[in-house]
Amino acid sequence: MVPYISSTHSLLPFTRLVLAVSALVQLIFGLVGLFLTNLWNNFFWTAPLAPWPEEVANFAFLNYLATAVAAAYALKQGTWQGARVYFAFAFPYIVMSVIVTLLTAANVGVPPIMWLYVFLSVLYLPAVAYAWRQQSSELNE
């Protein structure tokens, strides 16, 4: 049973937007990777990176679907408590993904689409930080 949450803990519209975009992106990546692995390997993850073997993709892309569910659930729940848990996972995950991309680019190289992912991450990280700051300041008012 979820305890009563006052309206001051409700999600702000921008926080809802960030959660919705998060859920949608994770859902797209998860479905494409899990069910259309060849499309994933030919469009989303191309040379010089090694293609994902189907068996690895079956396990790995379940994580994308699970994080889509987590973001969607936080959005449905509509509370900062739920969104904060999702963002506490998503923010460091994205930071570490950008670091790994830069290290991989320096060693092996990355396909051009990876720079699009980095660009989107550079937009996403401040969006999460802004949502976190706005939600936290609303709680302190």
VMD Tcl script that draws the C-alpha trace (Angstrom):
set ca {
  {0.00 0.00 0.00}
  {1.38 3.40 -0.99}
  {1.16 6.00 1.77}
  {-0.65 9.28 1.18}
  {1.58 11.80 -0.60}
  {0.68 15.45 -0.36}
  {0.25 17.49 -3.52}
  {3.54 19.26 -2.83}
  {5.25 15.98 -3.73}
  {3.55 15.70 -7.12}
  {5.61 15.78 -10.25}
  {6.14 19.04 -12.05}
  {5.33 19.08 -15.78}
  {9.02 19.18 -16.78}
  {9.80 16.18 -14.57}
  {6.90 14.32 -16.20}
  {8.31 15.18 -19.63}
  {11.78 13.88 -18.74}
  {10.30 10.65 -17.38}
  {8.11 10.19 -20.47}
  {11.05 10.72 -22.84}
  {13.14 8.33 -20.73}
  {10.49 5.63 -20.87}
  {9.99 6.05 -24.61}
  {13.70 5.91 -25.48}
  {14.27 2.87 -23.25}
  {11.23 1.16 -24.77}
  {12.39 1.79 -28.34}
  {15.94 0.58 -27.64}
  {14.64 -2.45 -25.76}
  {12.15 -3.55 -28.39}
  {14.49 -2.98 -31.33}
  {17.40 -4.69 -29.61}
  {15.37 -7.63 -28.37}
  {13.17 -8.33 -31.37}
  {15.07 -6.73 -34.26}
  {18.67 -7.49 -33.39}
  {19.77 -7.25 -37.02}
  {18.28 -3.75 -37.26}
  {20.04 -2.86 -34.01}
  {23.37 -4.11 -35.37}
  {22.91 -2.39 -38.75}
  {21.59 0.98 -37.59}
  {21.94 1.65 -33.85}
  {25.25 -0.14 -33.26}
  {27.48 -0.33 -36.34}
  {31.15 -0.90 -37.19}
  {33.76 -0.50 -35.85}
  {31.84 -1.96 -32.90}
  {31.27 -5.70 -32.93}
  {27.65 -6.72 -33.58}
  {25.59 -7.96 -30.65}
  {25.15 -11.73 -30.70}
  {21.46 -12.58 -30.46}
  {21.92 -14.47 -27.19}
  {23.64 -11.50 -25.55}
  {21.01 -9.12 -26.93}
  {18.22 -11.25 -25.47}
  {19.57 -10.67 -21.98}
  {20.92 -7.14 -22.36}
  {17.85 -5.58 -23.91}
  {15.63 -6.86 -21.14}
  {17.38 -4.20 -19.05}
  {16.18 -1.50 -21.44}
  {12.63 -2.80 -21.19}
  {12.86 -2.98 -17.39}
  {14.08 0.62 -17.16}
  {11.25 1.67 -19.49}
  {8.83 0.04 -17.07}
  {10.53 1.78 -14.13}
  {10.30 5.21 -15.78}
  {6.69 4.61 -16.83}
  {5.80 3.44 -13.33}
  {7.40 6.52 -11.77}
  {5.41 8.64 -14.22}
  {2.17 6.80 -13.42}
  {2.85 7.02 -9.69}
  {3.23 10.77 -10.15}
  {5.36 11.40 -7.09}
  {8.81 12.84 -6.66}
  {9.73 9.90 -4.44}
  {9.25 7.50 -7.34}
  {10.85 9.73 -9.98}
  {13.86 10.39 -7.76}
  {14.62 6.66 -7.56}
  {14.51 6.35 -11.35}
  {16.71 9.43 -11.83}
  {19.16 8.17 -9.19}
  {19.72 5.20 -11.49}
  {19.49 6.94 -14.87}
  {21.84 9.85 -14.20}
  {24.94 7.85 -13.20}
  {24.18 5.23 -15.87}
  {24.21 7.90 -18.57}
  {27.35 9.54 -17.17}
  {29.15 6.17 -17.17}
  {27.88 5.42 -20.68}
  {29.32 8.69 -21.98}
  {32.66 7.90 -20.29}
  {32.72 4.42 -21.84}
  {31.86 5.89 -25.24}
  {34.75 8.35 -25.01}
  {37.15 5.60 -23.92}
  {35.94 3.32 -26.71}
  {36.26 6.14 -29.24}
  {39.86 6.71 -28.16}
  {40.78 3.02 -28.42}
  {38.65 1.33 -31.08}
  {36.60 4.11 -32.56}
  {32.85 4.45 -32.59}
  {30.27 4.80 -35.35}
  {28.89 8.29 -36.02}
  {25.54 7.40 -34.44}
  {27.32 7.07 -31.08}
  {28.05 10.80 -31.19}
  {24.31 11.35 -31.53}
  {23.85 9.31 -28.35}
  {26.49 11.43 -26.61}
  {24.76 14.60 -27.83}
  {21.40 13.36 -26.52}
  {23.08 12.48 -23.22}
  {24.48 16.01 -22.99}
  {20.87 17.23 -23.29}
  {19.45 14.59 -20.95}
  {21.83 15.03 -18.02}
  {21.08 18.73 -17.45}
  {17.37 17.99 -17.91}
  {17.49 15.43 -15.08}
  {19.57 17.79 -12.92}
  {17.11 20.64 -13.58}
  {14.09 18.44 -12.81}
  {15.80 17.25 -9.61}
  {16.57 20.83 -8.56}
  {13.07 22.10 -9.33}
  {11.36 19.21 -7.56}
  {13.63 19.52 -4.52}
  {13.13 23.28 -4.26}
  {9.35 22.81 -4.46}
  {9.53 20.47 -1.48}
  {11.45 23.09 0.53}
  {8.87 25.83 -0.07}
}
mol new
graphics top color blue
foreach p $ca { graphics top sphere $p radius 0.5 }
foreach p [lrange $ca 0 end-1] q [lrange $ca 1 end] { graphics top cylinder $p $q radius 0.2 }
display resetview
